[in-house]
Amino acid sequence: MLFTARLGWSQGSTTAAMNGTITDKDGAGLPGATVIAVHTPTNTQYVAPTNSDGRFNIQGMRVGGPYTVRVTFVGFKDVTRNDINLTLGQSLRFDQKLSDATTEPGRSSGDATA
């Protein structure tokens, strides 16, 4: 009887995962970018930096959603995607291209006044 009860405990995967590559506009990986996934109903945060190829991997995420995913990197515009849902055992592929940050509108090096 104990043997059959033990079989019931091994249910397999109970979580989801997210992985992908963060790149610049030319498709080059961005090492050191930060990916933050927030499970909105519980405010549970999952944070992962990208490796030298711009790849990241987050394991053990709550199933369901919605999630808000934010990608940040110095010198680039932050990107936020909302309403992402994960299913049981899923490994969601999340690739994101970042754009260069722009300078303040209306200002350039030639705008100095005396």
C-alpha distances in whole Angstrom, upper triangle without the diagonal:
4,5,5,6,9,10,11,13,16,18,21,24,25,29,32,35,39,41,44,48,51,54,58,60,61,57,57,54,54,53,52,51,49,46,45,42,42,39,42,39,38,41,38,40,40,43,43,46,48,48,51,51,50,46,44,40,38,34,31,33,32,32,34,38,41,41,45,46,49,50,53,55,59,61,60,59,56,54,51,49,47,45,42,39,36,33,29,29,33,36,39,42,45,48,51,55,56,60,63,64,67,70,71,73,76,77,78,79,83,82,84,87,89
4,6,5,6,9,10,11,13,16,19,22,23,26,30,33,36,39,42,46,48,52,55,58,59,55,55,51,51,50,49,49,46,44,42,40,40,37,40,38,36,39,36,38,37,40,40,44,45,45,48,48,48,44,41,37,35,31,29,31,30,30,33,36,39,40,43,43,46,48,50,52,56,59,57,57,53,51,49,47,45,43,41,37,34,31,28,28,31,34,37,40,43,46,49,52,54,58,60,61,65,67,68,70,74,74,75,77,80,80,81,84,87
4,5,5,7,9,10,12,15,17,21,22,25,28,31,35,37,40,44,47,50,54,56,57,53,53,49,50,48,48,47,45,43,42,39,39,37,40,38,36,39,36,38,36,39,39,42,43,43,46,46,46,42,39,36,34,30,28,30,30,29,32,36,38,39,42,43,46,47,49,51,55,58,56,55,52,50,48,46,45,42,40,36,33,30,26,26,30,32,35,38,41,44,47,51,53,56,59,60,63,66,67,69,73,73,74,76,79,79,80,83,86
4,5,5,7,9,11,13,16,19,20,24,27,30,34,36,39,43,46,49,53,55,56,52,52,49,49,48,47,47,45,42,41,38,38,35,38,36,35,37,35,37,36,39,39,42,43,43,47,46,45,42,39,35,33,30,27,29,28,27,30,34,36,37,41,41,44,46,49,51,54,57,55,55,51,49,47,44,43,40,38,34,31,28,24,24,28,30,34,37,40,43,46,50,52,55,58,59,63,65,67,68,72,72,73,75,78,78,80,82,85
4,5,5,7,10,12,15,18,19,22,26,29,32,35,38,42,45,48,52,54,55,51,51,48,48,47,46,45,43,40,39,36,36,33,35,33,32,35,32,34,33,36,37,40,42,42,46,45,44,41,38,34,32,28,25,27,26,25,28,32,34,35,39,39,42,44,47,49,52,55,53,53,49,47,45,43,41,38,36,33,29,27,23,23,27,30,33,36,38,42,45,48,50,54,56,57,61,63,64,66,70,70,71,73,77,76,77,80,83
4,5,5,7,10,13,16,17,20,24,26,30,32,36,39,42,46,49,52,52,49,48,45,45,44,43,43,40,38,37,34,34,32,34,33,31,33,31,32,31,34,35,38,39,39,42,42,41,38,35,31,29,25,23,25,24,24,27,31,33,34,37,38,40,42,44,47,50,53,51,51,47,45,43,41,40,37,35,31,28,26,22,22,25,27,31,34,36,40,43,46,48,52,54,55,59,61,62,64,68,68,69,71,74,74,75,78,81
4,5,6,8,11,14,16,19,22,25,29,31,34,38,41,44,48,50,51,47,47,44,44,43,42,42,40,37,36,33,33,31,34,32,31,33,31,32,31,34,34,37,38,38,41,41,40,36,34,30,28,24,22,24,24,23,26,29,32,33,36,36,40,41,44,46,49,52,50,50,46,44,42,40,38,36,33,30,27,24,20,19,23,25,29,32,35,38,41,45,47,50,53,54,58,60,62,63,67,67,68,70,73,73,75,78,80
4,6,7,10,13,14,18,21,24,27,30,34,37,40,43,47,49,50,46,46,43,44,43,42,41,39,36,34,32,31,29,31,29,28,31,28,30,29,32,33,36,37,38,41,41,40,36,33,30,27,24,21,23,21,21,23,27,30,30,34,35,38,39,42,45,48,51,49,48,45,42,40,38,36,34,31,28,24,21,18,18,22,24,28,31,33,37,40,43,45,49,52,53,56,59,60,62,65,66,67,69,72,72,73,76,79
4,6,9,12,12,15,19,22,25,28,32,35,38,41,45,47,48,44,44,41,41,40,39,38,36,33,32,29,29,26,29,27,26,28,26,27,26,29,30,33,35,35,39,38,37,34,31,27,25,21,18,20,19,19,22,25,28,29,32,32,35,37,40,42,45,48,46,46,42,40,38,36,34,32,30,26,23,21,17,17,21,23,26,29,32,35,38,41,43,47,49,50,54,56,57,59,63,63,64,66,70,69,70,73,76
4,6,9,10,14,17,19,23,25,29,32,35,39,42,45,45,42,41,38,39,37,37,36,34,31,30,28,28,26,29,27,26,28,25,27,25,28,28,31,32,33,36,35,35,31,28,25,23,19,16,19,18,18,21,25,27,27,31,31,34,35,38,40,43,46,44,44,41,39,36,34,33,31,28,25,21,19,15,14,18,20,24,27,29,32,35,39,41,45,47,48,52,55,56,58,62,62,63,64,68,67,69,72,75
4,7,8,11,14,17,21,23,27,31,33,37,40,42,43,40,40,37,37,36,36,35,32,29,28,26,26,23,26,25,24,26,23,25,24,27,27,30,31,32,35,34,33,30,27,23,21,17,15,17,16,15,18,21,24,25,28,28,32,33,36,38,42,45,42,42,38,36,34,31,30,28,25,22,18,15,12,11,15,18,21,24,27,30,33,37,39,43,45,46,50,53,54,55,59,60,61,62,66,65,67,70,73
4,6,9,12,14,18,20,24,27,30,33,37,39,40,36,36,33,34,33,32,32,30,27,26,23,24,22,25,24,23,25,22,23,22,24,24,27,28,29,32,31,30,26,24,20,18,14,13,15,15,14,17,20,23,23,26,26,29,30,33,36,39,42,39,39,36,34,32,29,28,26,23,20,16,14,10,9,12,15,18,21,24,27,30,34,36,40,42,43,47,50,51,53,57,57,58,60,63,63,64,67,70
4,6,8,11,14,17,20,24,27,30,34,36,37,33,33,30,31,30,29,28,26,23,22,20,20,18,22,21,20,22,19,20,18,21,21,24,25,26,29,28,27,23,20,17,15,11,9,11,11,10,14,17,20,19,23,22,26,27,30,32,36,38,36,35,32,30,28,26,25,23,20,17,13,11,7,6,9,11,15,18,20,24,27,30,32,36,39,40,43,46,48,49,53,53,54,56,59,59,61,64,67
4,7,11,14,17,21,25,27,30,34,36,37,34,34,31,31,30,29,28,25,22,21,18,18,16,19,18,17,19,16,18,16,19,20,24,25,26,30,29,27,24,21,17,14,11,8,9,8,8,11,14,17,17,20,21,24,26,29,31,35,37,35,34,31,29,26,24,23,21,18,15,11,10,6,7,10,12,15,18,20,24,26,30,32,36,38,39,42,45,46,48,52,52,53,55,58,58,59,62,65
4,7,11,14,17,21,23,27,30,32,34,30,30,27,27,27,26,24,22,18,17,14,15,13,16,16,15,16,14,14,13,16,17,20,21,23,27,26,24,20,17,14,11,8,5,5,6,6,9,12,14,14,17,17,20,22,25,28,31,34,31,31,27,25,23,21,20,18,15,12,9,8,6,6,8,9,12,15,17,20,23,27,28,32,34,35,39,41,43,44,48,48,49,51,55,54,56,59,62
4,7,10,14,18,20,23,27,29,30,27,27,24,24,24,23,22,19,16,15,12,13,12,15,16,16,16,14,14,12,14,15,18,19,21,24,23,21,18,15,11,9,7,6,5,6,6,9,11,13,12,15,15,18,19,22,25,29,31,28,28,24,22,20,18,17,16,12,10,6,6,6,5,5,6,8,11,13,17,19,23,25,28,31,32,36,39,40,41,45,46,47,49,52,51,53,56,59
4,7,10,14,16,20,23,26,27,23,24,20,21,20,20,18,16,13,13,11,13,12,16,17,17,17,14,13,10,12,12,15,15,17,20,19,17,14,11,8,6,5,6,6,8,9,11,12,14,12,14,13,16,16,19,22,25,28,25,25,22,20,18,16,16,16,12,11,8,9,9,7,6,4,6,9,10,14,16,20,22,25,28,29,33,36,37,39,43,43,44,46,49,49,50,53,57
4,7,11,13,16,20,22,23,20,20,17,17,17,17,15,13,10,11,9,12,12,16,18,18,17,15,13,10,11,10,13,12,15,18,16,14,11,8,6,5,7,9,8,11,11,13,13,14,11,12,10,13,13,16,19,22,24,22,21,18,16,15,13,14,14,11,11,9,11,12,11,8,5,5,6,7,10,12,16,18,22,24,26,29,32,34,36,39,40,40,42,45,45,47,50,53
4,7,10,13,17,19,20,17,17,14,14,14,15,13,12,10,12,11,15,16,19,21,21,20,17,15,12,12,10,11,10,12,15,13,11,7,5,4,6,8,12,11,14,15,16,16,17,14,15,12,13,13,15,17,21,23,20,20,18,16,16,15,16,17,13,14,12,14,15,13,11,7,6,5,6,8,11,14,16,20,22,24,28,31,33,35,38,38,39,40,44,44,46,49,52
4,7,10,14,16,16,13,13,11,12,13,14,12,12,10,13,13,16,18,21,24,24,22,20,17,14,13,11,11,9,11,13,11,8,6,6,7,9,12,15,15,18,18,19,19,19,16,15,12,13,12,14,15,19,20,18,18,16,14,15,14,17,18,14,16,15,17,18,16,13,10,8,5,5,5,8,11,13,17,20,22,25,29,31,32,36,36,36,38,41,41,43,47,50
4,6,10,13,13,10,10,7,8,10,11,10,11,10,14,14,18,20,23,26,26,24,22,19,16,14,12,11,8,9,11,8,5,4,6,9,12,15,19,18,21,22,22,21,21,18,17,13,13,11,13,13,16,18,15,16,15,14,15,15,18,20,17,19,18,21,22,20,17,14,12,9,7,5,7,8,11,14,17,19,23,26,28,30,33,33,33,35,38,38,40,44,47
4,7,10,11,9,8,6,6,8,10,7,9,9,12,14,18,20,22,26,26,23,22,19,16,14,11,10,7,10,11,9,5,6,8,11,14,17,20,19,22,23,23,22,21,18,16,12,11,8,10,10,13,14,11,12,12,11,13,14,17,19,17,20,20,23,24,23,20,16,14,11,9,6,5,6,7,11,13,15,19,22,25,26,30,30,29,31,34,35,37,40,43
4,7,7,5,5,4,5,9,11,9,12,12,16,18,21,24,26,29,29,27,26,22,20,17,15,13,10,12,11,9,6,9,11,15,17,21,24,23,26,27,27,25,24,21,19,16,14,11,11,10,13,13,10,12,12,12,15,16,19,22,20,23,23,26,28,26,23,20,17,14,11,8,6,5,6,9,11,14,17,20,23,25,28,28,27,29,32,33,35,38,41
4,5,5,6,7,7,10,12,11,14,14,18,20,23,26,27,31,31,29,28,24,22,20,18,15,13,14,13,12,9,12,15,18,21,24,27,26,29,30,29,28,26,23,21,17,15,12,12,10,12,11,8,10,12,12,15,17,21,24,22,25,26,29,31,30,26,23,21,17,15,11,9,5,5,6,8,11,14,17,20,22,25,24,24,25,28,29,31,35,38
4,6,8,10,10,14,16,14,17,17,20,22,25,28,29,33,33,31,30,27,25,23,21,19,16,18,17,15,13,16,18,21,23,27,30,29,31,31,31,29,28,25,22,19,17,14,14,13,14,13,10,11,13,13,16,18,21,24,23,26,27,30,33,31,28,25,22,19,16,12,10,6,6,6,8,11,13,17,20,21,24,24,23,25,27,28,31,34,38
4,6,9,11,14,17,16,19,19,23,25,28,31,32,36,36,34,33,29,27,25,22,20,17,18,16,14,13,16,19,22,25,28,31,30,33,33,33,31,30,27,25,22,20,17,17,15,17,15,13,15,17,16,20,21,25,27,26,29,29,32,34,32,29,26,23,20,17,14,12,9,10,10,11,15,16,20,23,24,26,26,25,26,29,31,33,37,40
4,6,9,12,15,14,17,17,21,22,26,28,30,33,34,31,30,27,25,22,20,18,14,15,14,11,10,12,15,19,21,25,28,27,30,30,30,29,28,25,23,20,19,16,16,15,17,16,14,15,16,16,19,19,23,25,23,26,26,29,31,29,25,22,20,16,14,11,10,7,9,11,13,16,19,22,25,26,29,29,28,29,32,34,36,39,42
4,6,9,13,12,16,17,20,22,26,29,31,34,34,32,30,27,24,21,18,16,12,12,11,8,8,11,14,18,21,24,28,27,30,31,31,30,29,26,24,21,19,15,15,13,15,15,13,16,17,17,20,21,24,27,25,27,27,30,31,29,26,23,21,17,16,12,11,9,10,12,13,16,19,22,25,27,30,29,28,29,32,33,35,39,42
4,6,10,9,12,13,17,19,23,26,28,31,31,29,27,24,21,18,15,12,9,9,7,5,4,7,11,14,17,21,24,24,27,28,29,28,27,24,22,18,17,13,13,12,14,14,13,15,16,16,18,19,23,25,23,25,25,27,29,27,24,20,19,15,14,10,10,9,10,13,14,17,20,23,26,28,31,30,29,30,34,35,36,40,43
4,6,6,10,12,15,18,21,24,26,30,30,27,25,22,19,16,13,10,7,8,7,7,4,8,10,14,17,20,24,23,26,28,28,27,26,23,21,17,15,11,10,8,10,11,10,13,13,14,17,18,22,25,23,25,25,28,29,27,25,21,20,17,14,12,10,9,9,11,12,14,18,20,23,26,29,28,27,28,31,32,34,38,40
4,6,9,11,15,18,21,25,27,30,29,26,24,21,18,15,11,8,5,5,5,6,5,8,9,13,16,19,23,23,26,28,29,28,27,23,22,18,16,12,11,9,11,13,13,15,15,16,19,20,23,26,24,26,25,28,29,27,25,21,20,18,16,14,13,13,12,15,15,17,20,23,26,28,31,30,29,30,34,34,36,39,42
4,6,10,13,16,19,22,25,28,27,24,22,18,16,12,9,6,5,6,7,9,7,9,10,13,15,18,21,21,24,27,28,26,26,22,20,16,14,11,9,7,9,12,12,14,14,15,17,19,22,25,23,25,25,28,29,27,25,22,21,19,16,15,14,14,13,15,15,16,20,22,24,27,31,29,29,30,33,34,35,38,41
4,7,10,13,16,20,22,25,24,21,20,16,14,11,8,6,5,8,10,11,7,9,9,12,14,18,20,20,23,24,25,23,23,19,17,13,10,7,6,5,8,10,10,11,10,11,13,16,19,22,20,22,22,26,27,26,23,20,18,16,14,12,11,11,10,13,13,14,18,20,22,25,28,28,28,29,32,33,34,37,40
4,6,10,13,16,18,22,21,18,16,12,10,7,6,5,6,10,12,13,10,10,9,11,12,15,18,17,19,22,22,20,20,16,14,10,8,6,5,6,10,13,12,12,10,11,12,14,17,19,18,20,20,23,25,24,21,18,17,16,13,13,12,13,12,15,15,16,19,22,23,26,30,29,29,31,34,34,35,39,41
4,7,10,13,15,19,18,15,14,10,8,6,5,6,8,11,14,14,11,10,8,9,9,13,15,13,16,18,18,17,16,12,11,7,6,5,7,9,13,15,13,13,10,10,10,11,13,16,14,16,16,20,21,20,18,15,14,13,10,11,10,12,12,15,17,17,21,24,25,27,31,31,32,33,37,36,38,41,44
4,6,10,12,15,14,11,10,7,6,5,7,9,11,15,18,18,14,14,11,11,10,13,14,12,14,16,16,14,14,10,8,6,5,6,8,12,15,17,15,15,11,11,9,11,12,14,13,15,15,19,20,20,18,16,14,14,12,13,13,15,15,18,19,19,23,25,26,28,32,32,33,35,38,37,39,42,45
4,7,9,12,12,10,8,6,5,6,9,12,14,17,20,20,17,15,12,11,9,11,12,9,11,13,13,10,10,6,6,4,6,9,12,15,18,21,18,17,13,12,10,9,10,11,10,11,11,15,17,17,15,14,12,13,11,13,13,16,17,20,22,22,25,28,28,30,34,34,36,38,41,40,42,44,48
4,6,9,8,6,6,4,6,9,12,15,17,21,24,24,20,19,16,15,12,13,13,10,10,12,12,9,8,5,5,6,8,12,14,18,20,23,21,19,15,14,11,11,10,10,10,11,12,15,17,18,17,16,15,16,14,17,17,20,19,22,24,24,27,29,29,31,35,35,37,39,42,41,43,45,48
4,6,6,5,5,6,8,12,14,18,20,23,27,26,23,21,18,16,13,14,12,9,7,9,8,6,6,5,7,9,12,15,18,21,24,27,24,22,19,17,13,12,10,10,9,9,10,13,15,16,15,15,14,17,15,19,19,22,22,25,28,27,30,33,33,34,38,39,40,43,46,45,46,49,52
4,6,5,7,9,11,14,17,20,23,26,29,29,25,24,21,20,17,17,16,12,11,12,10,7,6,6,7,10,12,16,19,22,25,27,25,22,19,17,13,12,9,9,10,10,12,15,17,19,18,19,17,19,18,21,20,23,23,26,28,27,30,32,32,33,37,38,40,42,45,44,45,48,51
4,6,8,11,14,17,20,23,26,29,33,32,29,27,24,22,19,19,17,13,11,12,10,7,7,8,10,14,16,20,22,26,29,31,29,26,22,21,17,16,13,11,12,12,13,16,17,20,19,20,19,22,21,24,24,27,27,30,32,31,34,36,35,37,40,41,43,46,49,47,49,51,54
4,5,9,12,15,19,22,25,28,31,31,28,26,23,21,17,17,15,12,10,12,11,9,10,10,12,14,17,20,22,26,28,31,29,27,23,22,18,17,15,14,14,14,14,17,17,20,20,20,20,22,21,24,25,28,28,30,32,31,34,36,36,38,41,42,44,46,49,48,49,51,54
4,6,10,12,16,19,22,25,29,29,26,24,21,19,16,17,15,12,11,13,13,10,10,9,10,12,14,17,19,22,25,27,25,23,20,19,16,15,14,14,14,14,15,18,19,21,20,20,19,22,20,23,22,25,25,27,29,28,31,33,33,34,38,38,40,43,46,44,45,48,50
4,7,10,14,17,20,23,27,27,24,22,18,17,13,13,12,9,9,12,12,11,11,9,11,12,14,16,18,21,24,27,25,24,20,19,16,16,15,15,14,14,14,16,17,18,18,18,18,20,18,21,22,25,24,27,29,28,32,34,34,36,39,40,41,43,47,45,47,49,52
4,6,10,13,16,19,23,23,20,19,15,14,11,12,11,9,10,13,14,12,12,9,10,10,11,13,15,18,21,24,22,21,17,16,14,15,14,15,14,14,14,17,18,19,18,17,16,18,16,19,19,22,21,24,26,25,28,31,31,33,37,37,38,40,43,43,44,46,49
4,7,10,13,16,20,20,17,15,12,10,7,9,9,7,10,13,14,13,13,10,11,9,11,12,14,17,20,23,21,20,17,16,14,15,15,16,14,14,13,16,17,17,16,14,14,15,14,16,17,20,20,23,25,25,28,30,31,34,37,37,38,40,43,43,44,47,50
4,7,10,13,17,17,14,13,10,9,8,10,12,11,13,16,17,16,16,13,12,10,10,10,11,13,16,19,18,18,15,15,14,15,16,17,16,17,16,19,20,19,18,16,15,16,14,15,15,18,18,21,22,22,26,28,29,32,35,35,36,37,41,40,41,44,47
4,7,9,13,14,11,10,6,7,6,10,12,12,15,18,19,18,18,15,14,11,11,10,11,12,15,18,17,18,15,15,15,16,18,19,17,18,17,20,20,19,18,15,14,14,13,14,14,16,16,20,21,22,25,28,29,32,35,35,35,37,40,40,41,44,47
4,7,10,11,9,8,6,9,10,13,16,16,19,21,23,22,21,18,16,13,12,10,10,10,13,16,15,16,14,15,16,17,20,22,19,21,20,23,24,22,20,17,17,16,14,14,14,15,15,18,19,19,23,25,27,30,34,33,33,34,38,38,39,42,45
4,7,7,5,5,5,8,10,14,17,17,21,23,24,23,23,19,18,14,13,10,10,10,13,15,15,16,15,15,16,18,20,22,20,22,21,23,24,22,20,17,16,14,12,12,12,13,13,16,17,19,23,25,28,30,34,33,33,34,37,38,39,42,45
4,5,5,5,6,9,12,15,19,20,23,25,27,26,26,23,22,18,17,14,14,13,15,17,17,19,18,18,20,21,24,26,23,25,23,26,26,24,22,18,18,16,15,14,14,15,16,19,19,21,25,27,30,33,36,35,34,35,39,39,41,44,47
4,6,7,10,13,16,19,23,23,27,29,30,29,29,26,24,21,19,16,16,14,15,17,17,20,19,20,22,23,26,29,26,28,26,29,29,27,25,21,21,18,17,15,16,16,16,19,19,21,25,27,30,32,36,34,33,34,37,38,40,43,46
4,6,9,12,16,19,22,23,26,27,29,28,28,25,24,20,19,15,16,14,16,18,17,19,19,19,21,22,25,27,24,26,25,27,28,25,23,19,19,16,15,13,13,13,15,17,18,21,24,27,30,32,35,34,33,34,38,39,40,44,47
4,7,10,14,17,21,20,24,25,26,25,25,21,20,16,15,12,12,11,14,15,14,16,15,15,17,18,21,24,21,23,22,25,26,24,21,17,16,14,12,10,10,10,11,15,16,18,22,24,27,29,33,32,31,32,36,37,38,42,45
4,7,10,14,17,17,21,22,23,23,23,20,19,15,15,12,14,13,17,18,17,18,17,16,17,18,20,22,19,21,19,22,22,20,18,14,13,11,10,9,10,12,14,17,19,21,25,28,30,32,36,35,35,36,39,40,42,45,48
4,7,10,14,14,17,19,20,20,20,17,16,13,13,11,13,13,17,19,17,18,16,16,16,16,19,20,17,18,17,19,20,18,16,12,12,10,9,10,11,14,15,18,20,22,26,28,31,33,36,36,36,37,41,41,43,46,49
4,7,10,11,14,16,18,18,19,16,16,13,14,13,15,17,20,23,21,21,19,18,17,17,19,19,16,17,14,16,17,14,13,9,10,10,10,11,13,16,18,22,24,25,29,32,34,36,39,39,39,41,44,44,46,49,52
4,7,7,11,13,15,15,16,13,14,12,13,13,16,18,21,24,22,22,19,18,17,16,17,18,14,14,12,14,14,13,12,9,10,11,11,13,15,18,19,23,25,26,30,33,34,36,40,40,40,42,45,45,47,50,53
4,6,9,11,14,15,17,14,16,15,17,17,19,21,25,28,26,26,23,21,20,19,19,19,16,15,12,13,12,10,10,8,10,12,13,16,18,22,23,27,29,30,34,36,38,40,44,44,44,46,49,49,50,54,56
4,7,9,12,14,16,14,16,16,18,19,22,24,27,30,28,28,25,23,21,20,20,19,16,14,11,12,11,10,10,10,12,15,16,19,21,25,26,29,32,32,36,38,40,42,46,46,46,48,52,51,52,55,58
4,6,9,10,12,10,13,13,15,17,20,23,26,29,27,26,22,20,18,17,16,15,12,11,8,10,10,10,10,10,11,14,14,17,19,23,24,27,30,30,34,36,37,39,43,43,44,46,50,49,51,53,56
4,6,8,10,10,13,14,17,19,22,25,29,31,29,27,24,22,19,17,16,14,12,10,8,9,9,10,11,12,12,16,16,20,21,25,26,30,32,32,36,38,39,41,44,45,46,48,51,51,52,55,58
4,7,9,10,14,15,18,21,24,27,31,33,30,29,25,23,20,17,16,13,11,8,5,5,6,8,9,11,11,15,16,20,22,25,27,30,33,33,37,39,40,42,45,46,48,50,53,52,54,57,60
4,6,8,12,14,18,20,24,27,30,33,30,28,24,21,18,16,13,10,9,5,5,6,8,11,10,13,12,16,16,20,21,25,26,29,32,33,36,38,39,40,44,45,46,49,52,51,53,55,59
3,5,9,11,15,18,21,25,28,30,27,25,21,19,15,13,10,7,6,5,6,9,11,14,13,14,13,16,15,19,20,23,24,27,30,30,33,35,36,37,40,41,43,46,49,48,49,52,55
4,7,10,13,17,20,23,27,28,25,23,19,17,13,11,7,5,5,5,8,11,14,16,14,15,13,16,15,18,18,22,22,25,28,28,30,33,33,34,38,39,41,44,46,45,47,50,53
4,6,10,13,16,20,23,25,22,20,16,14,10,8,6,6,5,6,8,12,14,16,14,14,12,14,12,15,16,19,19,22,25,25,28,30,31,32,36,37,38,41,44,43,45,47,50
4,7,10,13,17,20,22,19,16,13,10,7,6,4,6,7,9,12,15,18,19,17,16,14,15,12,14,14,17,17,19,22,21,24,27,27,28,32,33,35,37,40,39,41,43,47
4,7,10,14,17,19,16,14,10,8,6,5,6,9,8,11,12,16,18,19,16,15,12,12,9,11,11,13,14,16,19,19,22,25,26,27,31,31,33,35,38,37,39,42,45
4,7,10,13,15,13,11,7,6,4,7,9,12,11,15,16,20,22,22,20,18,15,15,11,12,10,12,11,14,16,16,19,21,22,24,28,28,29,32,35,34,36,38,42
4,7,11,12,10,9,6,5,6,9,12,15,14,17,18,22,24,23,21,18,15,14,11,10,8,10,8,11,13,13,17,20,21,23,27,27,28,30,33,32,34,37,40
4,7,9,7,7,5,7,9,12,15,18,18,21,22,25,27,27,24,21,19,18,14,13,11,11,9,11,11,11,15,17,19,21,25,24,25,27,30,30,31,34,37
4,6,6,7,7,10,12,15,19,22,21,24,25,28,30,29,26,23,21,19,16,14,12,11,8,10,10,10,13,16,18,20,24,23,23,24,28,28,29,33,35
4,6,8,9,12,15,18,22,25,25,28,28,32,34,33,30,27,25,23,20,18,15,14,11,11,9,9,12,13,16,19,22,20,20,21,25,25,26,29,32
4,7,9,13,16,19,23,26,26,29,30,34,36,35,32,29,27,24,21,19,15,13,10,9,6,5,8,10,13,16,19,17,17,18,22,22,23,27,30
4,6,9,13,16,19,23,23,26,27,31,33,32,29,26,24,21,18,16,12,10,6,6,4,4,8,11,13,16,19,18,19,20,24,24,25,29,32
4,6,10,13,16,20,20,24,26,29,32,31,28,26,23,21,17,15,12,10,6,6,6,5,8,11,13,14,18,18,19,21,24,24,26,29,32
4,7,10,13,17,17,21,22,26,29,28,26,23,20,19,15,14,11,10,7,8,10,9,12,14,16,17,21,21,22,25,28,27,29,32,35
4,7,10,14,14,18,19,23,26,26,23,21,17,16,12,11,8,9,7,9,11,11,14,17,18,19,23,24,25,28,30,30,32,35,38
4,7,10,11,15,17,20,23,24,21,19,16,15,12,12,10,12,11,13,15,15,17,20,21,22,26,27,28,31,33,33,35,37,41
4,7,8,11,14,17,21,21,18,17,14,13,10,11,10,12,13,15,18,18,20,23,24,25,29,30,31,34,37,36,38,41,44
4,6,9,12,16,19,21,18,17,14,15,12,14,13,16,16,18,21,21,24,26,27,27,31,32,34,37,39,38,41,43,46
4,6,10,13,17,18,16,16,13,15,13,16,16,19,19,22,25,25,27,30,30,31,34,36,38,41,43,42,44,47,50
4,7,10,14,15,12,12,10,11,10,13,14,17,19,22,25,25,28,31,32,32,36,37,39,41,44,43,45,48,52
4,7,10,12,10,11,9,12,12,16,17,20,22,25,28,29,32,35,35,36,40,41,42,45,48,47,49,52,55
4,7,8,6,8,7,11,12,15,17,21,23,26,30,30,33,36,37,38,42,43,44,47,50,49,51,54,57
4,6,5,9,9,13,14,18,21,24,26,30,33,34,37,40,41,42,46,47,48,50,53,53,55,58,61
4,6,9,11,14,17,20,23,27,29,32,35,36,40,43,44,45,49,50,51,53,56,56,57,60,64
4,7,10,13,16,19,22,26,28,32,35,36,39,42,44,45,49,50,50,52,56,55,57,60,63
4,6,9,12,16,19,22,25,28,31,33,36,39,41,42,46,46,47,49,52,52,54,57,61
4,6,9,13,16,19,22,26,28,30,34,37,38,40,44,44,45,47,50,50,52,55,58
4,6,10,13,16,19,23,26,27,30,34,35,37,40,41,42,44,47,47,49,52,55
4,6,10,13,16,20,23,25,28,32,34,35,38,39,39,41,44,44,47,50,53
4,7,10,13,16,19,21,24,28,30,31,35,35,36,38,41,41,43,46,49
4,7,10,14,17,19,22,26,28,29,32,33,33,35,38,38,41,44,47
4,6,10,13,15,18,22,24,25,29,29,29,31,34,35,37,40,43
4,7,10,13,16,19,22,23,26,26,26,28,31,32,34,37,41
4,7,9,12,16,18,19,23,23,23,25,28,28,31,34,37
4,6,9,13,15,16,19,20,20,22,24,25,27,31,34
4,6,10,13,14,17,17,17,18,21,22,24,28,31
4,7,9,11,15,14,14,17,20,20,22,25,28
4,7,8,11,11,11,14,16,16,19,22,25
4,6,9,8,8,10,13,13,15,18,22
4,6,6,8,11,13,12,14,17,20
4,6,8,12,13,12,14,17,20
4,7,10,11,9,12,14,18
4,7,8,6,9,12,15
4,5,6,8,12,15
4,6,7,11,13
4,6,9,12
4,6,10
4,7
4
